[in-house]
Structures are given as C-alpha cells and as structure tokens.
Amino acid sequence: MGVLILTTLINITWLAIQNTFSDLDRRINWGR
C-alpha cells in the first residue's frame, strides 16, 4: 500500500515537472 502511494506521488511529480518544462519551452520559443 505504501509503495503504491509513493509511486503515485512520484508519477504526479514527474508529470508536473514535464508540464513545467513544456511551458518554459513554449515561452522560450514564443520569445524568439
């Protein structure tokens, strides 16, 4: 049970990080 919760938290965090980097890439591309 604890491992499942930990895995879910890691997946959510990873998705949030990917979304943040995608937004940064879009802003950098728009700035060009």
PQR file of N, CA, C, O and H, with PARSE charges and radii, in Angstrom:
ATOM      1  N   MET A   1       0.844  -1.198   0.000 -0.4000 1.5000
ATOM      2  CA  MET A   1       0.000   0.000   0.000 -0.0000 2.0000
ATOM      3  C   MET A   1       0.884   1.254   0.000  0.5500 1.7000
ATOM      4  O   MET A   1       0.667   2.170  -0.793 -0.5500 1.4000
ATOM      5  N   GLY A   2       1.879   1.289   0.894 -0.4000 1.5000
ATOM      6  CA  GLY A   2       2.766   2.454   0.956 -0.0000 2.0000
ATOM      7  C   GLY A   2       3.536   2.663  -0.338  0.5500 1.7000
ATOM      8  O   GLY A   2       3.744   3.793  -0.780 -0.5500 1.4000
ATOM      9  H   GLY A   2       2.055   0.545   1.538  0.4000 1.0000
ATOM     10  N   VAL A   3       3.959   1.537  -0.947 -0.4000 1.5000
ATOM     11  CA  VAL A   3       4.718   1.635  -2.206 -0.0000 2.0000
ATOM     12  C   VAL A   3       3.836   2.213  -3.301  0.5500 1.7000
ATOM     13  O   VAL A   3       4.295   3.020  -4.109 -0.5500 1.4000
ATOM     14  H   VAL A   3       3.789   0.620  -0.588  0.4000 1.0000
ATOM     15  N   LEU A   4       2.568   1.803  -3.333 -0.4000 1.5000
ATOM     16  CA  LEU A   4       1.644   2.289  -4.359 -0.0000 2.0000
ATOM     17  C   LEU A   4       1.451   3.796  -4.239  0.5500 1.7000
ATOM     18  O   LEU A   4       1.460   4.513  -5.240 -0.5500 1.4000
ATOM     19  H   LEU A   4       2.195   1.148  -2.677  0.4000 1.0000
ATOM     20  N   ILE A   5       1.274   4.273  -3.001 -0.4000 1.5000
ATOM     21  CA  ILE A   5       1.111   5.716  -2.775 -0.0000 2.0000
ATOM     22  C   ILE A   5       2.374   6.456  -3.201  0.5500 1.7000
ATOM     23  O   ILE A   5       2.303   7.505  -3.841 -0.5500 1.4000
ATOM     24  H   ILE A   5       1.267   3.690  -2.188  0.4000 1.0000
ATOM     25  N   LEU A   6       3.529   5.902  -2.841 -0.4000 1.5000
ATOM     26  CA  LEU A   6       4.808   6.540  -3.187 -0.0000 2.0000
ATOM     27  C   LEU A   6       4.972   6.615  -4.702  0.5500 1.7000
ATOM     28  O   LEU A   6       5.381   7.647  -5.234 -0.5500 1.4000
ATOM     29  H   LEU A   6       3.587   5.049  -2.321  0.4000 1.0000
ATOM     30  N   THR A   7       4.655   5.524  -5.396 -0.4000 1.5000
ATOM     31  CA  THR A   7       4.760   5.503  -6.863 -0.0000 2.0000
ATOM     32  C   THR A   7       3.829   6.535  -7.489  0.5500 1.7000
ATOM     33  O   THR A   7       4.207   7.228  -8.433 -0.5500 1.4000
ATOM     34  H   THR A   7       4.323   4.686  -4.964  0.4000 1.0000
ATOM     35  N   THR A   8       2.609   6.636  -6.958 -0.4000 1.5000
ATOM     36  CA  THR A   8       1.639   7.604  -7.484 -0.0000 2.0000
ATOM     37  C   THR A   8       2.161   9.031  -7.300  0.5500 1.7000
ATOM     38  O   THR A   8       2.072   9.853  -8.212 -0.5500 1.4000
ATOM     39  H   THR A   8       2.302   6.074  -6.191  0.4000 1.0000
ATOM     40  N   LEU A   9       2.706   9.317  -6.111 -0.4000 1.5000
ATOM     41  CA  LEU A   9       3.242  10.660  -5.847 -0.0000 2.0000
ATOM     42  C   LEU A   9       4.385  10.981  -6.802  0.5500 1.7000
ATOM     43  O   LEU A   9       4.477  12.095  -7.317 -0.5500 1.4000
ATOM     44  H   LEU A   9       2.777   8.649  -5.370  0.4000 1.0000
ATOM     45  N   ILE A  10       5.259   9.996  -7.039 -0.4000 1.5000
ATOM     46  CA  ILE A  10       6.389  10.214  -7.951 -0.0000 2.0000
ATOM     47  C   ILE A  10       5.869  10.480  -9.364  0.5500 1.7000
ATOM     48  O   ILE A  10       6.375  11.367 -10.052 -0.5500 1.4000
ATOM     49  H   ILE A  10       5.184   9.090  -6.621  0.4000 1.0000
ATOM     50  N   ASN A  11       4.863   9.720  -9.801 -0.4000 1.5000
ATOM     51  CA  ASN A  11       4.305   9.913 -11.148 -0.0000 2.0000
ATOM     52  C   ASN A  11       3.695  11.302 -11.284  0.5500 1.7000
ATOM     53  O   ASN A  11       3.908  11.974 -12.294 -0.5500 1.4000
ATOM     54  H   ASN A  11       4.452   8.999  -9.242  0.4000 1.0000
ATOM     55  N   ILE A  12       2.934  11.744 -10.272 -0.4000 1.5000
ATOM     56  CA  ILE A  12       2.305  13.078 -10.314 -0.0000 2.0000
ATOM     57  C   ILE A  12       3.386  14.159 -10.364  0.5500 1.7000
ATOM     58  O   ILE A  12       3.287  15.120 -11.127 -0.5500 1.4000
ATOM     59  H   ILE A  12       2.761  11.198  -9.452  0.4000 1.0000
ATOM     60  N   THR A  13       4.426  13.982  -9.529 -0.4000 1.5000
ATOM     61  CA  THR A  13       5.515  14.971  -9.501 -0.0000 2.0000
ATOM     62  C   THR A  13       6.225  15.024 -10.851  0.5500 1.7000
ATOM     63  O   THR A  13       6.538  16.105 -11.351 -0.5500 1.4000
ATOM     64  H   THR A  13       4.506  13.202  -8.909  0.4000 1.0000
ATOM     65  N   TRP A  14       6.480  13.848 -11.443 -0.4000 1.5000
ATOM     66  CA  TRP A  14       7.169  13.784 -12.736 -0.0000 2.0000
ATOM     67  C   TRP A  14       6.346  14.471 -13.822  0.5500 1.7000
ATOM     68  O   TRP A  14       6.887  15.198 -14.655 -0.5500 1.4000
ATOM     69  H   TRP A  14       6.226  12.970 -11.038  0.4000 1.0000
ATOM     70  N   LEU A  15       5.012  14.230 -13.807 -0.4000 1.5000
ATOM     71  CA  LEU A  15       4.146  14.872 -14.798 -0.0000 2.0000
ATOM     72  C   LEU A  15       4.164  16.388 -14.607  0.5500 1.7000
ATOM     73  O   LEU A  15       4.207  17.138 -15.581 -0.5500 1.4000
ATOM     74  H   LEU A  15       4.573  13.639 -13.130  0.4000 1.0000
ATOM     75  N   ALA A  16       4.130  16.834 -13.363 -0.4000 1.5000
ATOM     76  CA  ALA A  16       4.158  18.273 -13.080 -0.0000 2.0000
ATOM     77  C   ALA A  16       5.461  18.891 -13.587  0.5500 1.7000
ATOM     78  O   ALA A  16       5.448  19.980 -14.160 -0.5500 1.4000
ATOM     79  H   ALA A  16       4.095  16.224 -12.571  0.4000 1.0000
ATOM     80  N   ILE A  17       6.587  18.199 -13.377 -0.4000 1.5000
ATOM     81  CA  ILE A  17       7.887  18.700 -13.857 -0.0000 2.0000
ATOM     82  C   ILE A  17       7.886  18.773 -15.379  0.5500 1.7000
ATOM     83  O   ILE A  17       8.351  19.759 -15.951 -0.5500 1.4000
ATOM     84  H   ILE A  17       6.597  17.314 -12.912  0.4000 1.0000
ATOM     85  N   GLN A  18       7.361  17.726 -16.048 -0.4000 1.5000
ATOM     86  CA  GLN A  18       7.323  17.734 -17.522 -0.0000 2.0000
ATOM     87  C   GLN A  18       6.454  18.880 -18.030  0.5500 1.7000
ATOM     88  O   GLN A  18       6.809  19.538 -19.008 -0.5500 1.4000
ATOM     89  H   GLN A  18       6.982  16.926 -15.584  0.4000 1.0000
ATOM     90  N   ASN A  19       5.309  19.126 -17.369 -0.4000 1.5000
ATOM     91  CA  ASN A  19       4.426  20.216 -17.784 -0.0000 2.0000
ATOM     92  C   ASN A  19       5.126  21.561 -17.619  0.5500 1.7000
ATOM     93  O   ASN A  19       4.997  22.442 -18.469 -0.5500 1.4000
ATOM     94  H   ASN A  19       5.020  18.591 -16.575  0.4000 1.0000
ATOM     95  N   THR A  20       5.868  21.716 -16.522 -0.4000 1.5000
ATOM     96  CA  THR A  20       6.581  22.978 -16.280 -0.0000 2.0000
ATOM     97  C   THR A  20       7.621  23.221 -17.370  0.5500 1.7000
ATOM     98  O   THR A  20       7.727  24.328 -17.898 -0.5500 1.4000
ATOM     99  H   THR A  20       5.973  21.000 -15.832  0.4000 1.0000
ATOM    100  N   PHE A  21       8.392  22.178 -17.706 -0.4000 1.5000
ATOM    101  CA  PHE A  21       9.416  22.341 -18.743 -0.0000 2.0000
ATOM    102  C   PHE A  21       8.781  22.607 -20.097  0.5500 1.7000
ATOM    103  O   PHE A  21       9.329  23.372 -20.891 -0.5500 1.4000
ATOM    104  H   PHE A  21       8.306  21.279 -17.277  0.4000 1.0000
ATOM    105  N   SER A  22       7.625  21.986 -20.381 -0.4000 1.5000
ATOM    106  CA  SER A  22       6.935  22.223 -21.652 -0.0000 2.0000
ATOM    107  C   SER A  22       6.515  23.685 -21.744  0.5500 1.7000
ATOM    108  O   SER A  22       6.658  24.315 -22.792 -0.5500 1.4000
ATOM    109  H   SER A  22       7.180  21.365 -19.736  0.4000 1.0000
ATOM    110  N   ASP A  23       5.989  24.226 -20.627 -0.4000 1.5000
ATOM    111  CA  ASP A  23       5.584  25.637 -20.616 -0.0000 2.0000
ATOM    112  C   ASP A  23       6.798  26.532 -20.840  0.5500 1.7000
ATOM    113  O   ASP A  23       6.717  27.509 -21.585 -0.5500 1.4000
ATOM    114  H   ASP A  23       5.874  23.714 -19.776  0.4000 1.0000
ATOM    115  N   LEU A  24       7.931  26.205 -20.198 -0.4000 1.5000
ATOM    116  CA  LEU A  24       9.141  27.017 -20.367 -0.0000 2.0000
ATOM    117  C   LEU A  24       9.605  26.964 -21.823  0.5500 1.7000
ATOM    118  O   LEU A  24       9.988  27.989 -22.386 -0.5500 1.4000
ATOM    119  H   LEU A  24       7.997  25.412 -19.593  0.4000 1.0000
ATOM    120  N   ASP A  25       9.575  25.781 -22.436 -0.4000 1.5000
ATOM    121  CA  ASP A  25       9.987  25.647 -23.839 -0.0000 2.0000
ATOM    122  C   ASP A  25       9.087  26.500 -24.728  0.5500 1.7000
ATOM    123  O   ASP A  25       9.569  27.159 -25.650 -0.5500 1.4000
ATOM    124  H   ASP A  25       9.264  24.948 -21.979  0.4000 1.0000
ATOM    125  N   ARG A  26       7.775  26.490 -24.454 -0.4000 1.5000
ATOM    126  CA  ARG A  26       6.847  27.282 -25.269 -0.0000 2.0000
ATOM    127  C   ARG A  26       7.155  28.767 -25.132  0.5500 1.7000
ATOM    128  O   ARG A  26       7.166  29.493 -26.126 -0.5500 1.4000
ATOM    129  H   ARG A  26       7.384  25.955 -23.705  0.4000 1.0000
ATOM    130  N   ARG A  27       7.406  29.228 -23.903 -0.4000 1.5000
ATOM    131  CA  ARG A  27       7.694  30.650 -23.690 -0.0000 2.0000
ATOM    132  C   ARG A  27       8.983  31.050 -24.393  0.5500 1.7000
ATOM    133  O   ARG A  27       9.066  32.125 -24.988 -0.5500 1.4000
ATOM    134  H   ARG A  27       7.398  28.639 -23.095  0.4000 1.0000
ATOM    135  N   ILE A  28       9.992  30.181 -24.324 -0.4000 1.5000
ATOM    136  CA  ILE A  28      11.275  30.489 -24.982 -0.0000 2.0000
ATOM    137  C   ILE A  28      11.065  30.561 -26.501  0.5500 1.7000
ATOM    138  O   ILE A  28      11.589  31.455 -27.165 -0.5500 1.4000
ATOM    139  H   ILE A  28       9.926  29.308 -23.841  0.4000 1.0000
ATOM    140  N   ASN A  29      10.299  29.617 -27.037 -0.4000 1.5000
ATOM    141  CA  ASN A  29      10.057  29.603 -28.486 -0.0000 2.0000
ATOM    142  C   ASN A  29       9.258  30.838 -28.906  0.5500 1.7000
ATOM    143  O   ASN A  29       9.534  31.426 -29.951 -0.5500 1.4000
ATOM    144  H   ASN A  29       9.873  28.890 -26.498  0.4000 1.0000
ATOM    145  N   TRP A  30       8.261  31.238 -28.093 -0.4000 1.5000
ATOM    146  CA  TRP A  30       7.464  32.427 -28.430 -0.0000 2.0000
ATOM    147  C   TRP A  30       8.361  33.670 -28.407  0.5500 1.7000
ATOM    148  O   TRP A  30       8.180  34.591 -29.204 -0.5500 1.4000
ATOM    149  H   TRP A  30       8.036  30.760 -27.244  0.4000 1.0000
ATOM    150  N   GLY A  31       9.334  33.684 -27.481 -0.4000 1.5000
ATOM    151  CA  GLY A  31      10.205  34.859 -27.348 -0.0000 2.0000
ATOM    152  C   GLY A  31      11.098  35.072 -28.562  0.5500 1.7000
ATOM    153  O   GLY A  31      11.577  36.182 -28.795 -0.5500 1.4000
ATOM    154  H   GLY A  31       9.481  32.937 -26.833  0.4000 1.0000
ATOM    155  N   ARG A  32      11.327  33.995 -29.349 -0.4000 1.5000
ATOM    156  CA  ARG A  32      12.245  34.132 -30.486 -0.0000 2.0000
ATOM    157  C   ARG A  32      11.625  34.892 -31.635  0.5500 1.7000
ATOM    158  O   ARG A  32      12.271  35.091 -32.664 -0.5500 1.4000
ATOM    159  H   ARG A  32      10.938  33.093 -29.159  0.4000 1.0000
TER
END
